[in-house]
Amino acid sequence: MNWIPLTEMSQLDAIDLASEDQLQIIFKHSTRCNISADTYDELETADTEAYYLDLLRYRDISDEIAHRYGVLHKSPQVLVISKGVCIFNESHWRIRASVLQAHLQNA
């Protein structure tokens, strides 16, 4: 996985714009959670790039993601964005690199 740090609210607009041509992935990660650490390790095996949000440091961005994409906040959580809309989200141990890869290949 090639991680892109998500640290600025304005990056959400860039994600929406980029999602017009290519699926975008956001991973909301809690640095204090063992489940989140496990899912981070799982996603490391994916051959793609994703935005990485440290939700403890950037809770305001996490809240905006929930609002913007209409997805109830969970942690850890992965979202797939297409044309400015969340088309897939998953949380906790249900996050799988293979499922993300399948979304990307079928796009």
Gaussian input, Z-matrix of N, CA and C with variables (Angstrom, degrees):
# hf/3-21g

backbone

0 1
 N
 C     1     B1
 C     2     B2     1     A1
 N     3     B3     2     A2     1     D1
 C     4     B4     3     A3     2     D2
 C     5     B5     4     A4     3     D3
 N     6     B6     5     A5     4     D4
 C     7     B7     6     A6     5     D5
 C     8     B8     7     A7     6     D6
 N     9     B9     8     A8     7     D7
 C    10    B10     9     A9     8     D8
 C    11    B11    10    A10     9     D9
 N    12    B12    11    A11    10    D10
 C    13    B13    12    A12    11    D11
 C    14    B14    13    A13    12    D12
 N    15    B15    14    A14    13    D13
 C    16    B16    15    A15    14    D14
 C    17    B17    16    A16    15    D15
 N    18    B18    17    A17    16    D16
 C    19    B19    18    A18    17    D17
 C    20    B20    19    A19    18    D18
 N    21    B21    20    A20    19    D19
 C    22    B22    21    A21    20    D20
 C    23    B23    22    A22    21    D21
 N    24    B24    23    A23    22    D22
 C    25    B25    24    A24    23    D23
 C    26    B26    25    A25    24    D24
 N    27    B27    26    A26    25    D25
 C    28    B28    27    A27    26    D26
 C    29    B29    28    A28    27    D27
 N    30    B30    29    A29    28    D28
 C    31    B31    30    A30    29    D29
 C    32    B32    31    A31    30    D30
 N    33    B33    32    A32    31    D31
 C    34    B34    33    A33    32    D32
 C    35    B35    34    A34    33    D33
 N    36    B36    35    A35    34    D34
 C    37    B37    36    A36    35    D35
 C    38    B38    37    A37    36    D36
 N    39    B39    38    A38    37    D37
 C    40    B40    39    A39    38    D38
 C    41    B41    40    A40    39    D39
 N    42    B42    41    A41    40    D40
 C    43    B43    42    A42    41    D41
 C    44    B44    43    A43    42    D42
 N    45    B45    44    A44    43    D43
 C    46    B46    45    A45    44    D44
 C    47    B47    46    A46    45    D45
 N    48    B48    47    A47    46    D46
 C    49    B49    48    A48    47    D47
 C    50    B50    49    A49    48    D48
 N    51    B51    50    A50    49    D49
 C    52    B52    51    A51    50    D50
 C    53    B53    52    A52    51    D51
 N    54    B54    53    A53    52    D52
 C    55    B55    54    A54    53    D53
 C    56    B56    55    A55    54    D54
 N    57    B57    56    A56    55    D55
 C    58    B58    57    A57    56    D56
 C    59    B59    58    A58    57    D57
 N    60    B60    59    A59    58    D58
 C    61    B61    60    A60    59    D59
 C    62    B62    61    A61    60    D60
 N    63    B63    62    A62    61    D61
 C    64    B64    63    A63    62    D62
 C    65    B65    64    A64    63    D63
 N    66    B66    65    A65    64    D64
 C    67    B67    66    A66    65    D65
 C    68    B68    67    A67    66    D66
 N    69    B69    68    A68    67    D67
 C    70    B70    69    A69    68    D68
 C    71    B71    70    A70    69    D69
 N    72    B72    71    A71    70    D70
 C    73    B73    72    A72    71    D71
 C    74    B74    73    A73    72    D72
 N    75    B75    74    A74    73    D73
 C    76    B76    75    A75    74    D74
 C    77    B77    76    A76    75    D75
 N    78    B78    77    A77    76    D76
 C    79    B79    78    A78    77    D77
 C    80    B80    79    A79    78    D78
 N    81    B81    80    A80    79    D79
 C    82    B82    81    A81    80    D80
 C    83    B83    82    A82    81    D81
 N    84    B84    83    A83    82    D82
 C    85    B85    84    A84    83    D83
 C    86    B86    85    A85    84    D84
 N    87    B87    86    A86    85    D85
 C    88    B88    87    A87    86    D86
 C    89    B89    88    A88    87    D87
 N    90    B90    89    A89    88    D88
 C    91    B91    90    A90    89    D89
 C    92    B92    91    A91    90    D90
 N    93    B93    92    A92    91    D91
 C    94    B94    93    A93    92    D92
 C    95    B95    94    A94    93    D93
 N    96    B96    95    A95    94    D94
 C    97    B97    96    A96    95    D95
 C    98    B98    97    A97    96    D96
 N    99    B99    98    A98    97    D97
 C   100   B100    99    A99    98    D98
 C   101   B101   100   A100    99    D99
 N   102   B102   101   A101   100   D100
 C   103   B103   102   A102   101   D101
 C   104   B104   103   A103   102   D102
 N   105   B105   104   A104   103   D103
 C   106   B106   105   A105   104   D104
 C   107   B107   106   A106   105   D105
 N   108   B108   107   A107   106   D106
 C   109   B109   108   A108   107   D107
 C   110   B110   109   A109   108   D108
 N   111   B111   110   A110   109   D109
 C   112   B112   111   A111   110   D110
 C   113   B113   112   A112   111   D111
 N   114   B114   113   A113   112   D112
 C   115   B115   114   A114   113   D113
 C   116   B116   115   A115   114   D114
 N   117   B117   116   A116   115   D115
 C   118   B118   117   A117   116   D116
 C   119   B119   118   A118   117   D117
 N   120   B120   119   A119   118   D118
 C   121   B121   120   A120   119   D119
 C   122   B122   121   A121   120   D120
 N   123   B123   122   A122   121   D121
 C   124   B124   123   A123   122   D122
 C   125   B125   124   A124   123   D123
 N   126   B126   125   A125   124   D124
 C   127   B127   126   A126   125   D125
 C   128   B128   127   A127   126   D126
 N   129   B129   128   A128   127   D127
 C   130   B130   129   A129   128   D128
 C   131   B131   130   A130   129   D129
 N   132   B132   131   A131   130   D130
 C   133   B133   132   A132   131   D131
 C   134   B134   133   A133   132   D132
 N   135   B135   134   A134   133   D133
 C   136   B136   135   A135   134   D134
 C   137   B137   136   A136   135   D135
 N   138   B138   137   A137   136   D136
 C   139   B139   138   A138   137   D137
 C   140   B140   139   A139   138   D138
 N   141   B141   140   A140   139   D139
 C   142   B142   141   A141   140   D140
 C   143   B143   142   A142   141   D141
 N   144   B144   143   A143   142   D142
 C   145   B145   144   A144   143   D143
 C   146   B146   145   A145   144   D144
 N   147   B147   146   A146   145   D145
 C   148   B148   147   A147   146   D146
 C   149   B149   148   A148   147   D147
 N   150   B150   149   A149   148   D148
 C   151   B151   150   A150   149   D149
 C   152   B152   151   A151   150   D150
 N   153   B153   152   A152   151   D151
 C   154   B154   153   A153   152   D152
 C   155   B155   154   A154   153   D153
 N   156   B156   155   A155   154   D154
 C   157   B157   156   A156   155   D155
 C   158   B158   157   A157   156   D156
 N   159   B159   158   A158   157   D157
 C   160   B160   159   A159   158   D158
 C   161   B161   160   A160   159   D159
 N   162   B162   161   A161   160   D160
 C   163   B163   162   A162   161   D161
 C   164   B164   163   A163   162   D162
 N   165   B165   164   A164   163   D163
 C   166   B166   165   A165   164   D164
 C   167   B167   166   A166   165   D165
 N   168   B168   167   A167   166   D166
 C   169   B169   168   A168   167   D167
 C   170   B170   169   A169   168   D168
 N   171   B171   170   A170   169   D169
 C   172   B172   171   A171   170   D170
 C   173   B173   172   A172   171   D171
 N   174   B174   173   A173   172   D172
 C   175   B175   174   A174   173   D173
 C   176   B176   175   A175   174   D174
 N   177   B177   176   A176   175   D175
 C   178   B178   177   A177   176   D176
 C   179   B179   178   A178   177   D177
 N   180   B180   179   A179   178   D178
 C   181   B181   180   A180   179   D179
 C   182   B182   181   A181   180   D180
 N   183   B183   182   A182   181   D181
 C   184   B184   183   A183   182   D182
 C   185   B185   184   A184   183   D183
 N   186   B186   185   A185   184   D184
 C   187   B187   186   A186   185   D185
 C   188   B188   187   A187   186   D186
 N   189   B189   188   A188   187   D187
 C   190   B190   189   A189   188   D188
 C   191   B191   190   A190   189   D189
 N   192   B192   191   A191   190   D190
 C   193   B193   192   A192   191   D191
 C   194   B194   193   A193   192   D192
 N   195   B195   194   A194   193   D193
 C   196   B196   195   A195   194   D194
 C   197   B197   196   A196   195   D195
 N   198   B198   197   A197   196   D196
 C   199   B199   198   A198   197   D197
 C   200   B200   199   A199   198   D198
 N   201   B201   200   A200   199   D199
 C   202   B202   201   A201   200   D200
 C   203   B203   202   A202   201   D201
 N   204   B204   203   A203   202   D202
 C   205   B205   204   A204   203   D203
 C   206   B206   205   A205   204   D204
 N   207   B207   206   A206   205   D205
 C   208   B208   207   A207   206   D206
 C   209   B209   208   A208   207   D207
 N   210   B210   209   A209   208   D208
 C   211   B211   210   A210   209   D209
 C   212   B212   211   A211   210   D210
 N   213   B213   212   A212   211   D211
 C   214   B214   213   A213   212   D212
 C   215   B215   214   A214   213   D213
 N   216   B216   215   A215   214   D214
 C   217   B217   216   A216   215   D215
 C   218   B218   217   A217   216   D216
 N   219   B219   218   A218   217   D217
 C   220   B220   219   A219   218   D218
 C   221   B221   220   A220   219   D219
 N   222   B222   221   A221   220   D220
 C   223   B223   222   A222   221   D221
 C   224   B224   223   A223   222   D222
 N   225   B225   224   A224   223   D223
 C   226   B226   225   A225   224   D224
 C   227   B227   226   A226   225   D225
 N   228   B228   227   A227   226   D226
 C   229   B229   228   A228   227   D227
 C   230   B230   229   A229   228   D228
 N   231   B231   230   A230   229   D229
 C   232   B232   231   A231   230   D230
 C   233   B233   232   A232   231   D231
 N   234   B234   233   A233   232   D232
 C   235   B235   234   A234   233   D233
 C   236   B236   235   A235   234   D234
 N   237   B237   236   A236   235   D235
 C   238   B238   237   A237   236   D236
 C   239   B239   238   A238   237   D237
 N   240   B240   239   A239   238   D238
 C   241   B241   240   A240   239   D239
 C   242   B242   241   A241   240   D240
 N   243   B243   242   A242   241   D241
 C   244   B244   243   A243   242   D242
 C   245   B245   244   A244   243   D243
 N   246   B246   245   A245   244   D244
 C   247   B247   246   A246   245   D245
 C   248   B248   247   A247   246   D246
 N   249   B249   248   A248   247   D247
 C   250   B250   249   A249   248   D248
 C   251   B251   250   A250   249   D249
 N   252   B252   251   A251   250   D250
 C   253   B253   252   A252   251   D251
 C   254   B254   253   A253   252   D252
 N   255   B255   254   A254   253   D253
 C   256   B256   255   A255   254   D254
 C   257   B257   256   A256   255   D255
 N   258   B258   257   A257   256   D256
 C   259   B259   258   A258   257   D257
 C   260   B260   259   A259   258   D258
 N   261   B261   260   A260   259   D259
 C   262   B262   261   A261   260   D260
 C   263   B263   262   A262   261   D261
 N   264   B264   263   A263   262   D262
 C   265   B265   264   A264   263   D263
 C   266   B266   265   A265   264   D264
 N   267   B267   266   A266   265   D265
 C   268   B268   267   A267   266   D266
 C   269   B269   268   A268   267   D267
 N   270   B270   269   A269   268   D268
 C   271   B271   270   A270   269   D269
 C   272   B272   271   A271   270   D270
 N   273   B273   272   A272   271   D271
 C   274   B274   273   A273   272   D272
 C   275   B275   274   A274   273   D273
 N   276   B276   275   A275   274   D274
 C   277   B277   276   A276   275   D275
 C   278   B278   277   A277   276   D276
 N   279   B279   278   A278   277   D277
 C   280   B280   279   A279   278   D278
 C   281   B281   280   A280   279   D279
 N   282   B282   281   A281   280   D280
 C   283   B283   282   A282   281   D281
 C   284   B284   283   A283   282   D282
 N   285   B285   284   A284   283   D283
 C   286   B286   285   A285   284   D284
 C   287   B287   286   A286   285   D285
 N   288   B288   287   A287   286   D286
 C   289   B289   288   A288   287   D287
 C   290   B290   289   A289   288   D288
 N   291   B291   290   A290   289   D289
 C   292   B292   291   A291   290   D290
 C   293   B293   292   A292   291   D291
 N   294   B294   293   A293   292   D292
 C   295   B295   294   A294   293   D293
 C   296   B296   295   A295   294   D294
 N   297   B297   296   A296   295   D295
 C   298   B298   297   A297   296   D296
 C   299   B299   298   A298   297   D297
 N   300   B300   299   A299   298   D298
 C   301   B301   300   A300   299   D299
 C   302   B302   301   A301   300   D300
 N   303   B303   302   A302   301   D301
 C   304   B304   303   A303   302   D302
 C   305   B305   304   A304   303   D303
 N   306   B306   305   A305   304   D304
 C   307   B307   306   A306   305   D305
 C   308   B308   307   A307   306   D306
 N   309   B309   308   A308   307   D307
 C   310   B310   309   A309   308   D308
 C   311   B311   310   A310   309   D309
 N   312   B312   311   A311   310   D310
 C   313   B313   312   A312   311   D311
 C   314   B314   313   A313   312   D312
 N   315   B315   314   A314   313   D313
 C   316   B316   315   A315   314   D314
 C   317   B317   316   A316   315   D315
 N   318   B318   317   A317   316   D316
 C   319   B319   318   A318   317   D317
 C   320   B320   319   A319   318   D318

   B1=1.4515
   B2=1.5257
   B3=1.2835
   B4=1.4560
   B5=1.5319
   B6=1.3254
   B7=1.4624
   B8=1.5213
   B9=1.3282
   B10=1.4587
   B11=1.5250
   B12=1.3310
   B13=1.4675
   B14=1.5347
   B15=1.3102
   B16=1.4628
   B17=1.5233
   B18=1.3278
   B19=1.4643
   B20=1.5333
   B21=1.3245
   B22=1.4629
   B23=1.5281
   B24=1.3073
   B25=1.4569
   B26=1.5310
   B27=1.3297
   B28=1.4680
   B29=1.5258
   B30=1.3253
   B31=1.4583
   B32=1.5275
   B33=1.3206
   B34=1.4641
   B35=1.5285
   B36=1.3274
   B37=1.4663
   B38=1.5242
   B39=1.3336
   B40=1.4682
   B41=1.5276
   B42=1.3213
   B43=1.4721
   B44=1.5304
   B45=1.3174
   B46=1.4639
   B47=1.5256
   B48=1.3204
   B49=1.4617
   B50=1.5301
   B51=1.3114
   B52=1.4686
   B53=1.5259
   B54=1.3285
   B55=1.4645
   B56=1.5271
   B57=1.3170
   B58=1.4607
   B59=1.5285
   B60=1.3410
   B61=1.4661
   B62=1.5186
   B63=1.3367
   B64=1.4682
   B65=1.5253
   B66=1.3273
   B67=1.4656
   B68=1.5223
   B69=1.3238
   B70=1.4562
   B71=1.5296
   B72=1.3266
   B73=1.4566
   B74=1.5221
   B75=1.3264
   B76=1.4621
   B77=1.5198
   B78=1.3206
   B79=1.4647
   B80=1.5176
   B81=1.3299
   B82=1.4584
   B83=1.5318
   B84=1.3141
   B85=1.4571
   B86=1.5266
   B87=1.3244
   B88=1.4600
   B89=1.5180
   B90=1.3066
   B91=1.4702
   B92=1.5239
   B93=1.3261
   B94=1.4730
   B95=1.5244
   B96=1.3164
   B97=1.4649
   B98=1.5281
   B99=1.3256
   B100=1.4638
   B101=1.5310
   B102=1.3243
   B103=1.4650
   B104=1.5243
   B105=1.3173
   B106=1.4529
   B107=1.5340
   B108=1.3111
   B109=1.4700
   B110=1.5240
   B111=1.3191
   B112=1.4632
   B113=1.5304
   B114=1.3274
   B115=1.4641
   B116=1.5223
   B117=1.3239
   B118=1.4728
   B119=1.5262
   B120=1.3240
   B121=1.4679
   B122=1.5262
   B123=1.3220
   B124=1.4657
   B125=1.5295
   B126=1.3199
   B127=1.4646
   B128=1.5278
   B129=1.3100
   B130=1.4660
   B131=1.5281
   B132=1.3146
   B133=1.4652
   B134=1.5271
   B135=1.3259
   B136=1.4649
   B137=1.5256
   B138=1.3160
   B139=1.4545
   B140=1.5281
   B141=1.3201
   B142=1.4610
   B143=1.5234
   B144=1.3152
   B145=1.4579
   B146=1.5143
   B147=1.3174
   B148=1.4601
   B149=1.5163
   B150=1.2996
   B151=1.4595
   B152=1.5118
   B153=1.3178
   B154=1.4640
   B155=1.5174
   B156=1.3335
   B157=1.4579
   B158=1.5165
   B159=1.3205
   B160=1.4616
   B161=1.5202
   B162=1.3266
   B163=1.4626
   B164=1.5191
   B165=1.3156
   B166=1.4643
   B167=1.5277
   B168=1.3119
   B169=1.4696
   B170=1.5182
   B171=1.3392
   B172=1.4608
   B173=1.5235
   B174=1.3100
   B175=1.4638
   B176=1.5225
   B177=1.3371
   B178=1.4584
   B179=1.5313
   B180=1.3220
   B181=1.4579
   B182=1.5291
   B183=1.3179
   B184=1.4645
   B185=1.5248
   B186=1.3212
   B187=1.4624
   B188=1.5273
   B189=1.3281
   B190=1.4632
   B191=1.5270
   B192=1.3247
   B193=1.4651
   B194=1.5294
   B195=1.3193
   B196=1.4640
   B197=1.5281
   B198=1.3121
   B199=1.4602
   B200=1.5290
   B201=1.3086
   B202=1.4611
   B203=1.5296
   B204=1.3202
   B205=1.4597
   B206=1.5296
   B207=1.3327
   B208=1.4504
   B209=1.5174
   B210=1.3400
   B211=1.4638
   B212=1.5259
   B213=1.3166
   B214=1.4541
   B215=1.5263
   B216=1.3151
   B217=1.4642
   B218=1.5246
   B219=1.3255
   B220=1.4581
   B221=1.5206
   B222=1.3053
   B223=1.4594
   B224=1.5196
   B225=1.3128
   B226=1.4580
   B227=1.5220
   B228=1.3377
   B229=1.4591
   B230=1.5183
   B231=1.3271
   B232=1.4494
   B233=1.5279
   B234=1.3348
   B235=1.4567
   B236=1.5172
   B237=1.3167
   B238=1.4600
   B239=1.5219
   B240=1.3395
   B241=1.4562
   B242=1.5217
   B243=1.3361
   B244=1.4621
   B245=1.5215
   B246=1.3240
   B247=1.4691
   B248=1.5274
   B249=1.3338
   B250=1.4585
   B251=1.5152
   B252=1.3463
   B253=1.4621
   B254=1.5269
   B255=1.3141
   B256=1.4623
   B257=1.5229
   B258=1.3409
   B259=1.4654
   B260=1.5246
   B261=1.3251
   B262=1.4639
   B263=1.5167
   B264=1.3287
   B265=1.4602
   B266=1.5181
   B267=1.3029
   B268=1.4573
   B269=1.5183
   B270=1.3297
   B271=1.4586
   B272=1.5230
   B273=1.2922
   B274=1.4583
   B275=1.5317
   B276=1.3232
   B277=1.4657
   B278=1.5210
   B279=1.3219
   B280=1.4648
   B281=1.5273
   B282=1.3142
   B283=1.4670
   B284=1.5247
   B285=1.3399
   B286=1.4684
   B287=1.5178
   B288=1.3200
   B289=1.4645
   B290=1.5192
   B291=1.3179
   B292=1.4717
   B293=1.5266
   B294=1.3259
   B295=1.4661
   B296=1.5287
   B297=1.3255
   B298=1.4664
   B299=1.5121
   B300=1.3236
   B301=1.4624
   B302=1.5337
   B303=1.3196
   B304=1.4618
   B305=1.5339
   B306=1.3290
   B307=1.4652
   B308=1.5153
   B309=1.3039
   B310=1.4584
   B311=1.5327
   B312=1.3004
   B313=1.4631
   B314=1.5167
   B315=1.3223
   B316=1.4618
   B317=1.5194
   B318=1.3157
   B319=1.4725
   B320=1.5214
   A1=108.28
   A2=114.07
   A3=120.90
   A4=106.80
   A5=116.34
   A6=121.39
   A7=111.11
   A8=116.01
   A9=123.22
   A10=106.05
   A11=118.11
   A12=118.92
   A13=111.38
   A14=116.28
   A15=123.10
   A16=106.92
   A17=114.60
   A18=119.99
   A19=113.50
   A20=116.41
   A21=120.72
   A22=109.64
   A23=116.34
   A24=121.40
   A25=111.13
   A26=116.70
   A27=120.97
   A28=112.62
   A29=117.46
   A30=119.93
   A31=111.52
   A32=117.49
   A33=119.62
   A34=110.70
   A35=117.22
   A36=120.13
   A37=109.90
   A38=116.79
   A39=121.11
   A40=110.51
   A41=117.19
   A42=121.37
   A43=109.48
   A44=116.93
   A45=120.30
   A46=111.02
   A47=116.71
   A48=121.03
   A49=111.02
   A50=117.21
   A51=121.26
   A52=111.24
   A53=116.95
   A54=120.93
   A55=112.38
   A56=117.77
   A57=120.59
   A58=110.74
   A59=116.33
   A60=121.43
   A61=114.21
   A62=115.96
   A63=119.56
   A64=109.07
   A65=116.17
   A66=119.75
   A67=110.22
   A68=115.49
   A69=122.42
   A70=108.41
   A71=115.78
   A72=121.48
   A73=108.87
   A74=115.25
   A75=122.06
   A76=107.79
   A77=115.97
   A78=121.09
   A79=108.32
   A80=116.63
   A81=123.04
   A82=107.78
   A83=115.28
   A84=122.28
   A85=110.88
   A86=115.82
   A87=121.42
   A88=108.32
   A89=116.17
   A90=120.89
   A91=112.58
   A92=117.92
   A93=121.54
   A94=113.27
   A95=117.28
   A96=120.83
   A97=110.60
   A98=116.50
   A99=120.98
   A100=112.07
   A101=117.16
   A102=120.08
   A103=109.45
   A104=116.07
   A105=120.49
   A106=110.82
   A107=116.94
   A108=120.54
   A109=110.70
   A110=117.30
   A111=121.30
   A112=111.10
   A113=116.84
   A114=118.98
   A115=111.09
   A116=117.19
   A117=120.39
   A118=109.37
   A119=116.92
   A120=121.14
   A121=111.23
   A122=117.18
   A123=121.62
   A124=110.63
   A125=116.75
   A126=120.34
   A127=112.55
   A128=116.97
   A129=120.20
   A130=111.37
   A131=118.27
   A132=121.89
   A133=112.73
   A134=117.93
   A135=121.07
   A136=110.40
   A137=114.94
   A138=121.52
   A139=109.35
   A140=115.00
   A141=120.88
   A142=108.15
   A143=116.16
   A144=119.51
   A145=109.25
   A146=115.14
   A147=120.79
   A148=109.29
   A149=114.63
   A150=120.44
   A151=108.51
   A152=115.11
   A153=123.21
   A154=108.57
   A155=116.47
   A156=121.39
   A157=109.99
   A158=116.35
   A159=122.12
   A160=105.48
   A161=115.61
   A162=118.48
   A163=113.48
   A164=118.38
   A165=118.88
   A166=111.09
   A167=116.49
   A168=120.81
   A169=112.21
   A170=116.29
   A171=120.49
   A172=110.72
   A173=115.13
   A174=120.76
   A175=111.58
   A176=117.31
   A177=119.94
   A178=111.21
   A179=117.83
   A180=121.11
   A181=109.14
   A182=117.05
   A183=120.85
   A184=110.69
   A185=116.50
   A186=120.42
   A187=111.30
   A188=116.54
   A189=120.33
   A190=111.61
   A191=117.16
   A192=120.74
   A193=109.62
   A194=117.06
   A195=121.25
   A196=110.52
   A197=116.42
   A198=121.29
   A199=111.74
   A200=116.62
   A201=122.20
   A202=112.59
   A203=115.98
   A204=120.29
   A205=113.25
   A206=117.03
   A207=120.94
   A208=113.79
   A209=114.90
   A210=120.63
   A211=108.51
   A212=116.09
   A213=121.11
   A214=110.30
   A215=117.58
   A216=121.83
   A217=111.36
   A218=114.93
   A219=122.66
   A220=107.24
   A221=115.74
   A222=119.59
   A223=109.27
   A224=115.89
   A225=127.92
   A226=110.32
   A227=114.14
   A228=119.47
   A229=109.15
   A230=115.21
   A231=120.88
   A232=107.92
   A233=115.71
   A234=121.98
   A235=108.96
   A236=116.57
   A237=122.25
   A238=106.65
   A239=115.79
   A240=122.41
   A241=109.31
   A242=116.09
   A243=122.91
   A244=108.27
   A245=115.90
   A246=121.42
   A247=111.79
   A248=115.31
   A249=121.39
   A250=115.35
   A251=117.17
   A252=122.11
   A253=109.33
   A254=116.03
   A255=119.90
   A256=108.19
   A257=116.13
   A258=120.22
   A259=112.13
   A260=116.41
   A261=120.62
   A262=107.80
   A263=116.04
   A264=119.97
   A265=108.25
   A266=113.75
   A267=120.17
   A268=107.83
   A269=115.09
   A270=118.69
   A271=111.23
   A272=113.90
   A273=124.21
   A274=111.71
   A275=117.27
   A276=121.30
   A277=112.99
   A278=117.69
   A279=119.90
   A280=111.92
   A281=116.96
   A282=121.04
   A283=108.26
   A284=115.65
   A285=121.61
   A286=109.99
   A287=115.66
   A288=120.98
   A289=110.64
   A290=117.81
   A291=121.60
   A292=111.27
   A293=117.65
   A294=121.05
   A295=109.66
   A296=117.09
   A297=119.74
   A298=110.65
   A299=116.97
   A300=121.49
   A301=109.71
   A302=117.61
   A303=121.28
   A304=110.88
   A305=117.43
   A306=121.01
   A307=110.23
   A308=117.02
   A309=120.98
   A310=111.60
   A311=117.09
   A312=120.55
   A313=112.17
   A314=117.20
   A315=121.11
   A316=113.32
   A317=116.36
   A318=120.12
   A319=111.59
   D1=135.78
   D2=172.92
   D3=-102.21
   D4=108.74
   D5=-175.19
   D6=-87.11
   D7=134.98
   D8=173.42
   D9=-112.66
   D10=114.18
   D11=-179.52
   D12=-61.77
   D13=130.69
   D14=177.21
   D15=-102.33
   D16=100.91
   D17=-172.03
   D18=-127.20
   D19=-7.23
   D20=-177.68
   D21=-128.23
   D22=137.42
   D23=179.21
   D24=-57.39
   D25=-35.51
   D26=-178.10
   D27=-63.40
   D28=-20.18
   D29=178.22
   D30=-65.29
   D31=-25.17
   D32=178.35
   D33=-64.73
   D34=-36.60
   D35=175.64
   D36=-65.39
   D37=-39.82
   D38=178.41
   D39=-65.61
   D40=-38.31
   D41=176.87
   D42=-62.43
   D43=-46.37
   D44=179.33
   D45=-59.75
   D46=-44.24
   D47=179.71
   D48=-63.72
   D49=-47.65
   D50=-179.98
   D51=-64.01
   D52=-29.71
   D53=-177.83
   D54=-70.84
   D55=-10.07
   D56=175.00
   D57=-66.06
   D58=-30.83
   D59=-176.94
   D60=-110.00
   D61=-24.54
   D62=-174.47
   D63=-151.05
   D64=138.82
   D65=177.56
   D66=-57.36
   D67=141.78
   D68=177.97
   D69=-117.85
   D70=142.20
   D71=-178.37
   D72=-116.92
   D73=134.63
   D74=174.35
   D75=-121.12
   D76=129.75
   D77=175.47
   D78=-115.73
   D79=117.38
   D80=177.10
   D81=-94.05
   D82=118.17
   D83=-169.68
   D84=-123.70
   D85=132.99
   D86=172.07
   D87=-101.67
   D88=119.52
   D89=-178.09
   D90=-72.72
   D91=-5.23
   D92=179.40
   D93=-105.85
   D94=9.54
   D95=-171.56
   D96=-119.33
   D97=127.23
   D98=178.68
   D99=-65.51
   D100=-37.44
   D101=177.79
   D102=-62.15
   D103=-42.96
   D104=179.55
   D105=-63.44
   D106=-38.72
   D107=177.24
   D108=-63.38
   D109=-40.99
   D110=178.05
   D111=-63.49
   D112=-43.13
   D113=-178.91
   D114=-70.76
   D115=-32.63
   D116=173.77
   D117=-59.16
   D118=-47.47
   D119=178.30
   D120=-60.70
   D121=-40.37
   D122=177.35
   D123=-60.25
   D124=-45.65
   D125=-177.69
   D126=-71.03
   D127=-23.07
   D128=177.76
   D129=-57.05
   D130=-24.44
   D131=-177.92
   D132=-80.22
   D133=-11.62
   D134=-178.57
   D135=-75.26
   D136=143.06
   D137=-179.12
   D138=-100.49
   D139=72.15
   D140=-178.94
   D141=-161.39
   D142=-172.14
   D143=173.30
   D144=-118.74
   D145=154.70
   D146=-179.49
   D147=-151.48
   D148=151.69
   D149=173.33
   D150=-81.11
   D151=133.98
   D152=-177.92
   D153=-111.20
   D154=118.83
   D155=179.11
   D156=-112.44
   D157=117.11
   D158=170.32
   D159=-80.60
   D160=96.23
   D161=-170.86
   D162=-70.77
   D163=-16.37
   D164=175.75
   D165=-73.81
   D166=-34.68
   D167=178.58
   D168=-83.41
   D169=-29.81
   D170=-173.52
   D171=-126.97
   D172=56.11
   D173=-177.80
   D174=-61.69
   D175=-33.10
   D176=179.22
   D177=-63.80
   D178=-36.40
   D179=177.41
   D180=-69.87
   D181=-40.84
   D182=177.48
   D183=-59.65
   D184=-43.74
   D185=178.47
   D186=-62.87
   D187=-40.39
   D188=178.85
   D189=-66.49
   D190=-36.62
   D191=176.47
   D192=-60.41
   D193=-46.58
   D194=179.10
   D195=-59.47
   D196=-44.47
   D197=-179.31
   D198=-68.85
   D199=-49.88
   D200=-175.09
   D201=-61.80
   D202=-42.52
   D203=-174.60
   D204=-100.68
   D205=0.42
   D206=176.29
   D207=63.46
   D208=36.94
   D209=-177.57
   D210=-119.56
   D211=123.17
   D212=177.88
   D213=-55.25
   D214=131.85
   D215=-179.58
   D216=-64.23
   D217=132.21
   D218=170.44
   D219=-141.04
   D220=165.20
   D221=179.53
   D222=-148.26
   D223=128.63
   D224=-6.46
   D225=-71.32
   D226=162.66
   D227=-178.51
   D228=-151.36
   D229=142.68
   D230=174.67
   D231=-122.43
   D232=139.31
   D233=178.36
   D234=-127.24
   D235=142.29
   D236=173.12
   D237=-112.84
   D238=124.68
   D239=-174.95
   D240=-110.45
   D241=130.00
   D242=175.96
   D243=-134.47
   D244=124.92
   D245=178.66
   D246=53.18
   D247=39.65
   D248=176.58
   D249=77.21
   D250=9.34
   D251=-177.93
   D252=-124.69
   D253=140.00
   D254=174.86
   D255=-76.39
   D256=116.39
   D257=-178.68
   D258=-100.91
   D259=-9.90
   D260=179.50
   D261=-159.52
   D262=139.10
   D263=171.11
   D264=-148.91
   D265=149.97
   D266=179.22
   D267=-150.04
   D268=161.81
   D269=-178.56
   D270=-141.02
   D271=165.84
   D272=175.18
   D273=54.28
   D274=-140.51
   D275=-173.96
   D276=-72.01
   D277=-6.31
   D278=178.31
   D279=-80.21
   D280=-5.74
   D281=177.50
   D282=-74.86
   D283=123.71
   D284=-179.00
   D285=-133.56
   D286=132.46
   D287=177.19
   D288=-59.90
   D289=-38.28
   D290=-178.26
   D291=-63.12
   D292=-35.25
   D293=178.88
   D294=-68.83
   D295=-41.16
   D296=177.11
   D297=-63.35
   D298=-43.82
   D299=178.87
   D300=-58.87
   D301=-41.51
   D302=179.42
   D303=-62.23
   D304=-42.00
   D305=177.19
   D306=-60.36
   D307=-43.70
   D308=-178.22
   D309=-66.99
   D310=-38.59
   D311=-179.36
   D312=-72.46
   D313=-28.69
   D314=-178.40
   D315=-91.80
   D316=1.35
   D317=-177.74
   D318=-75.92

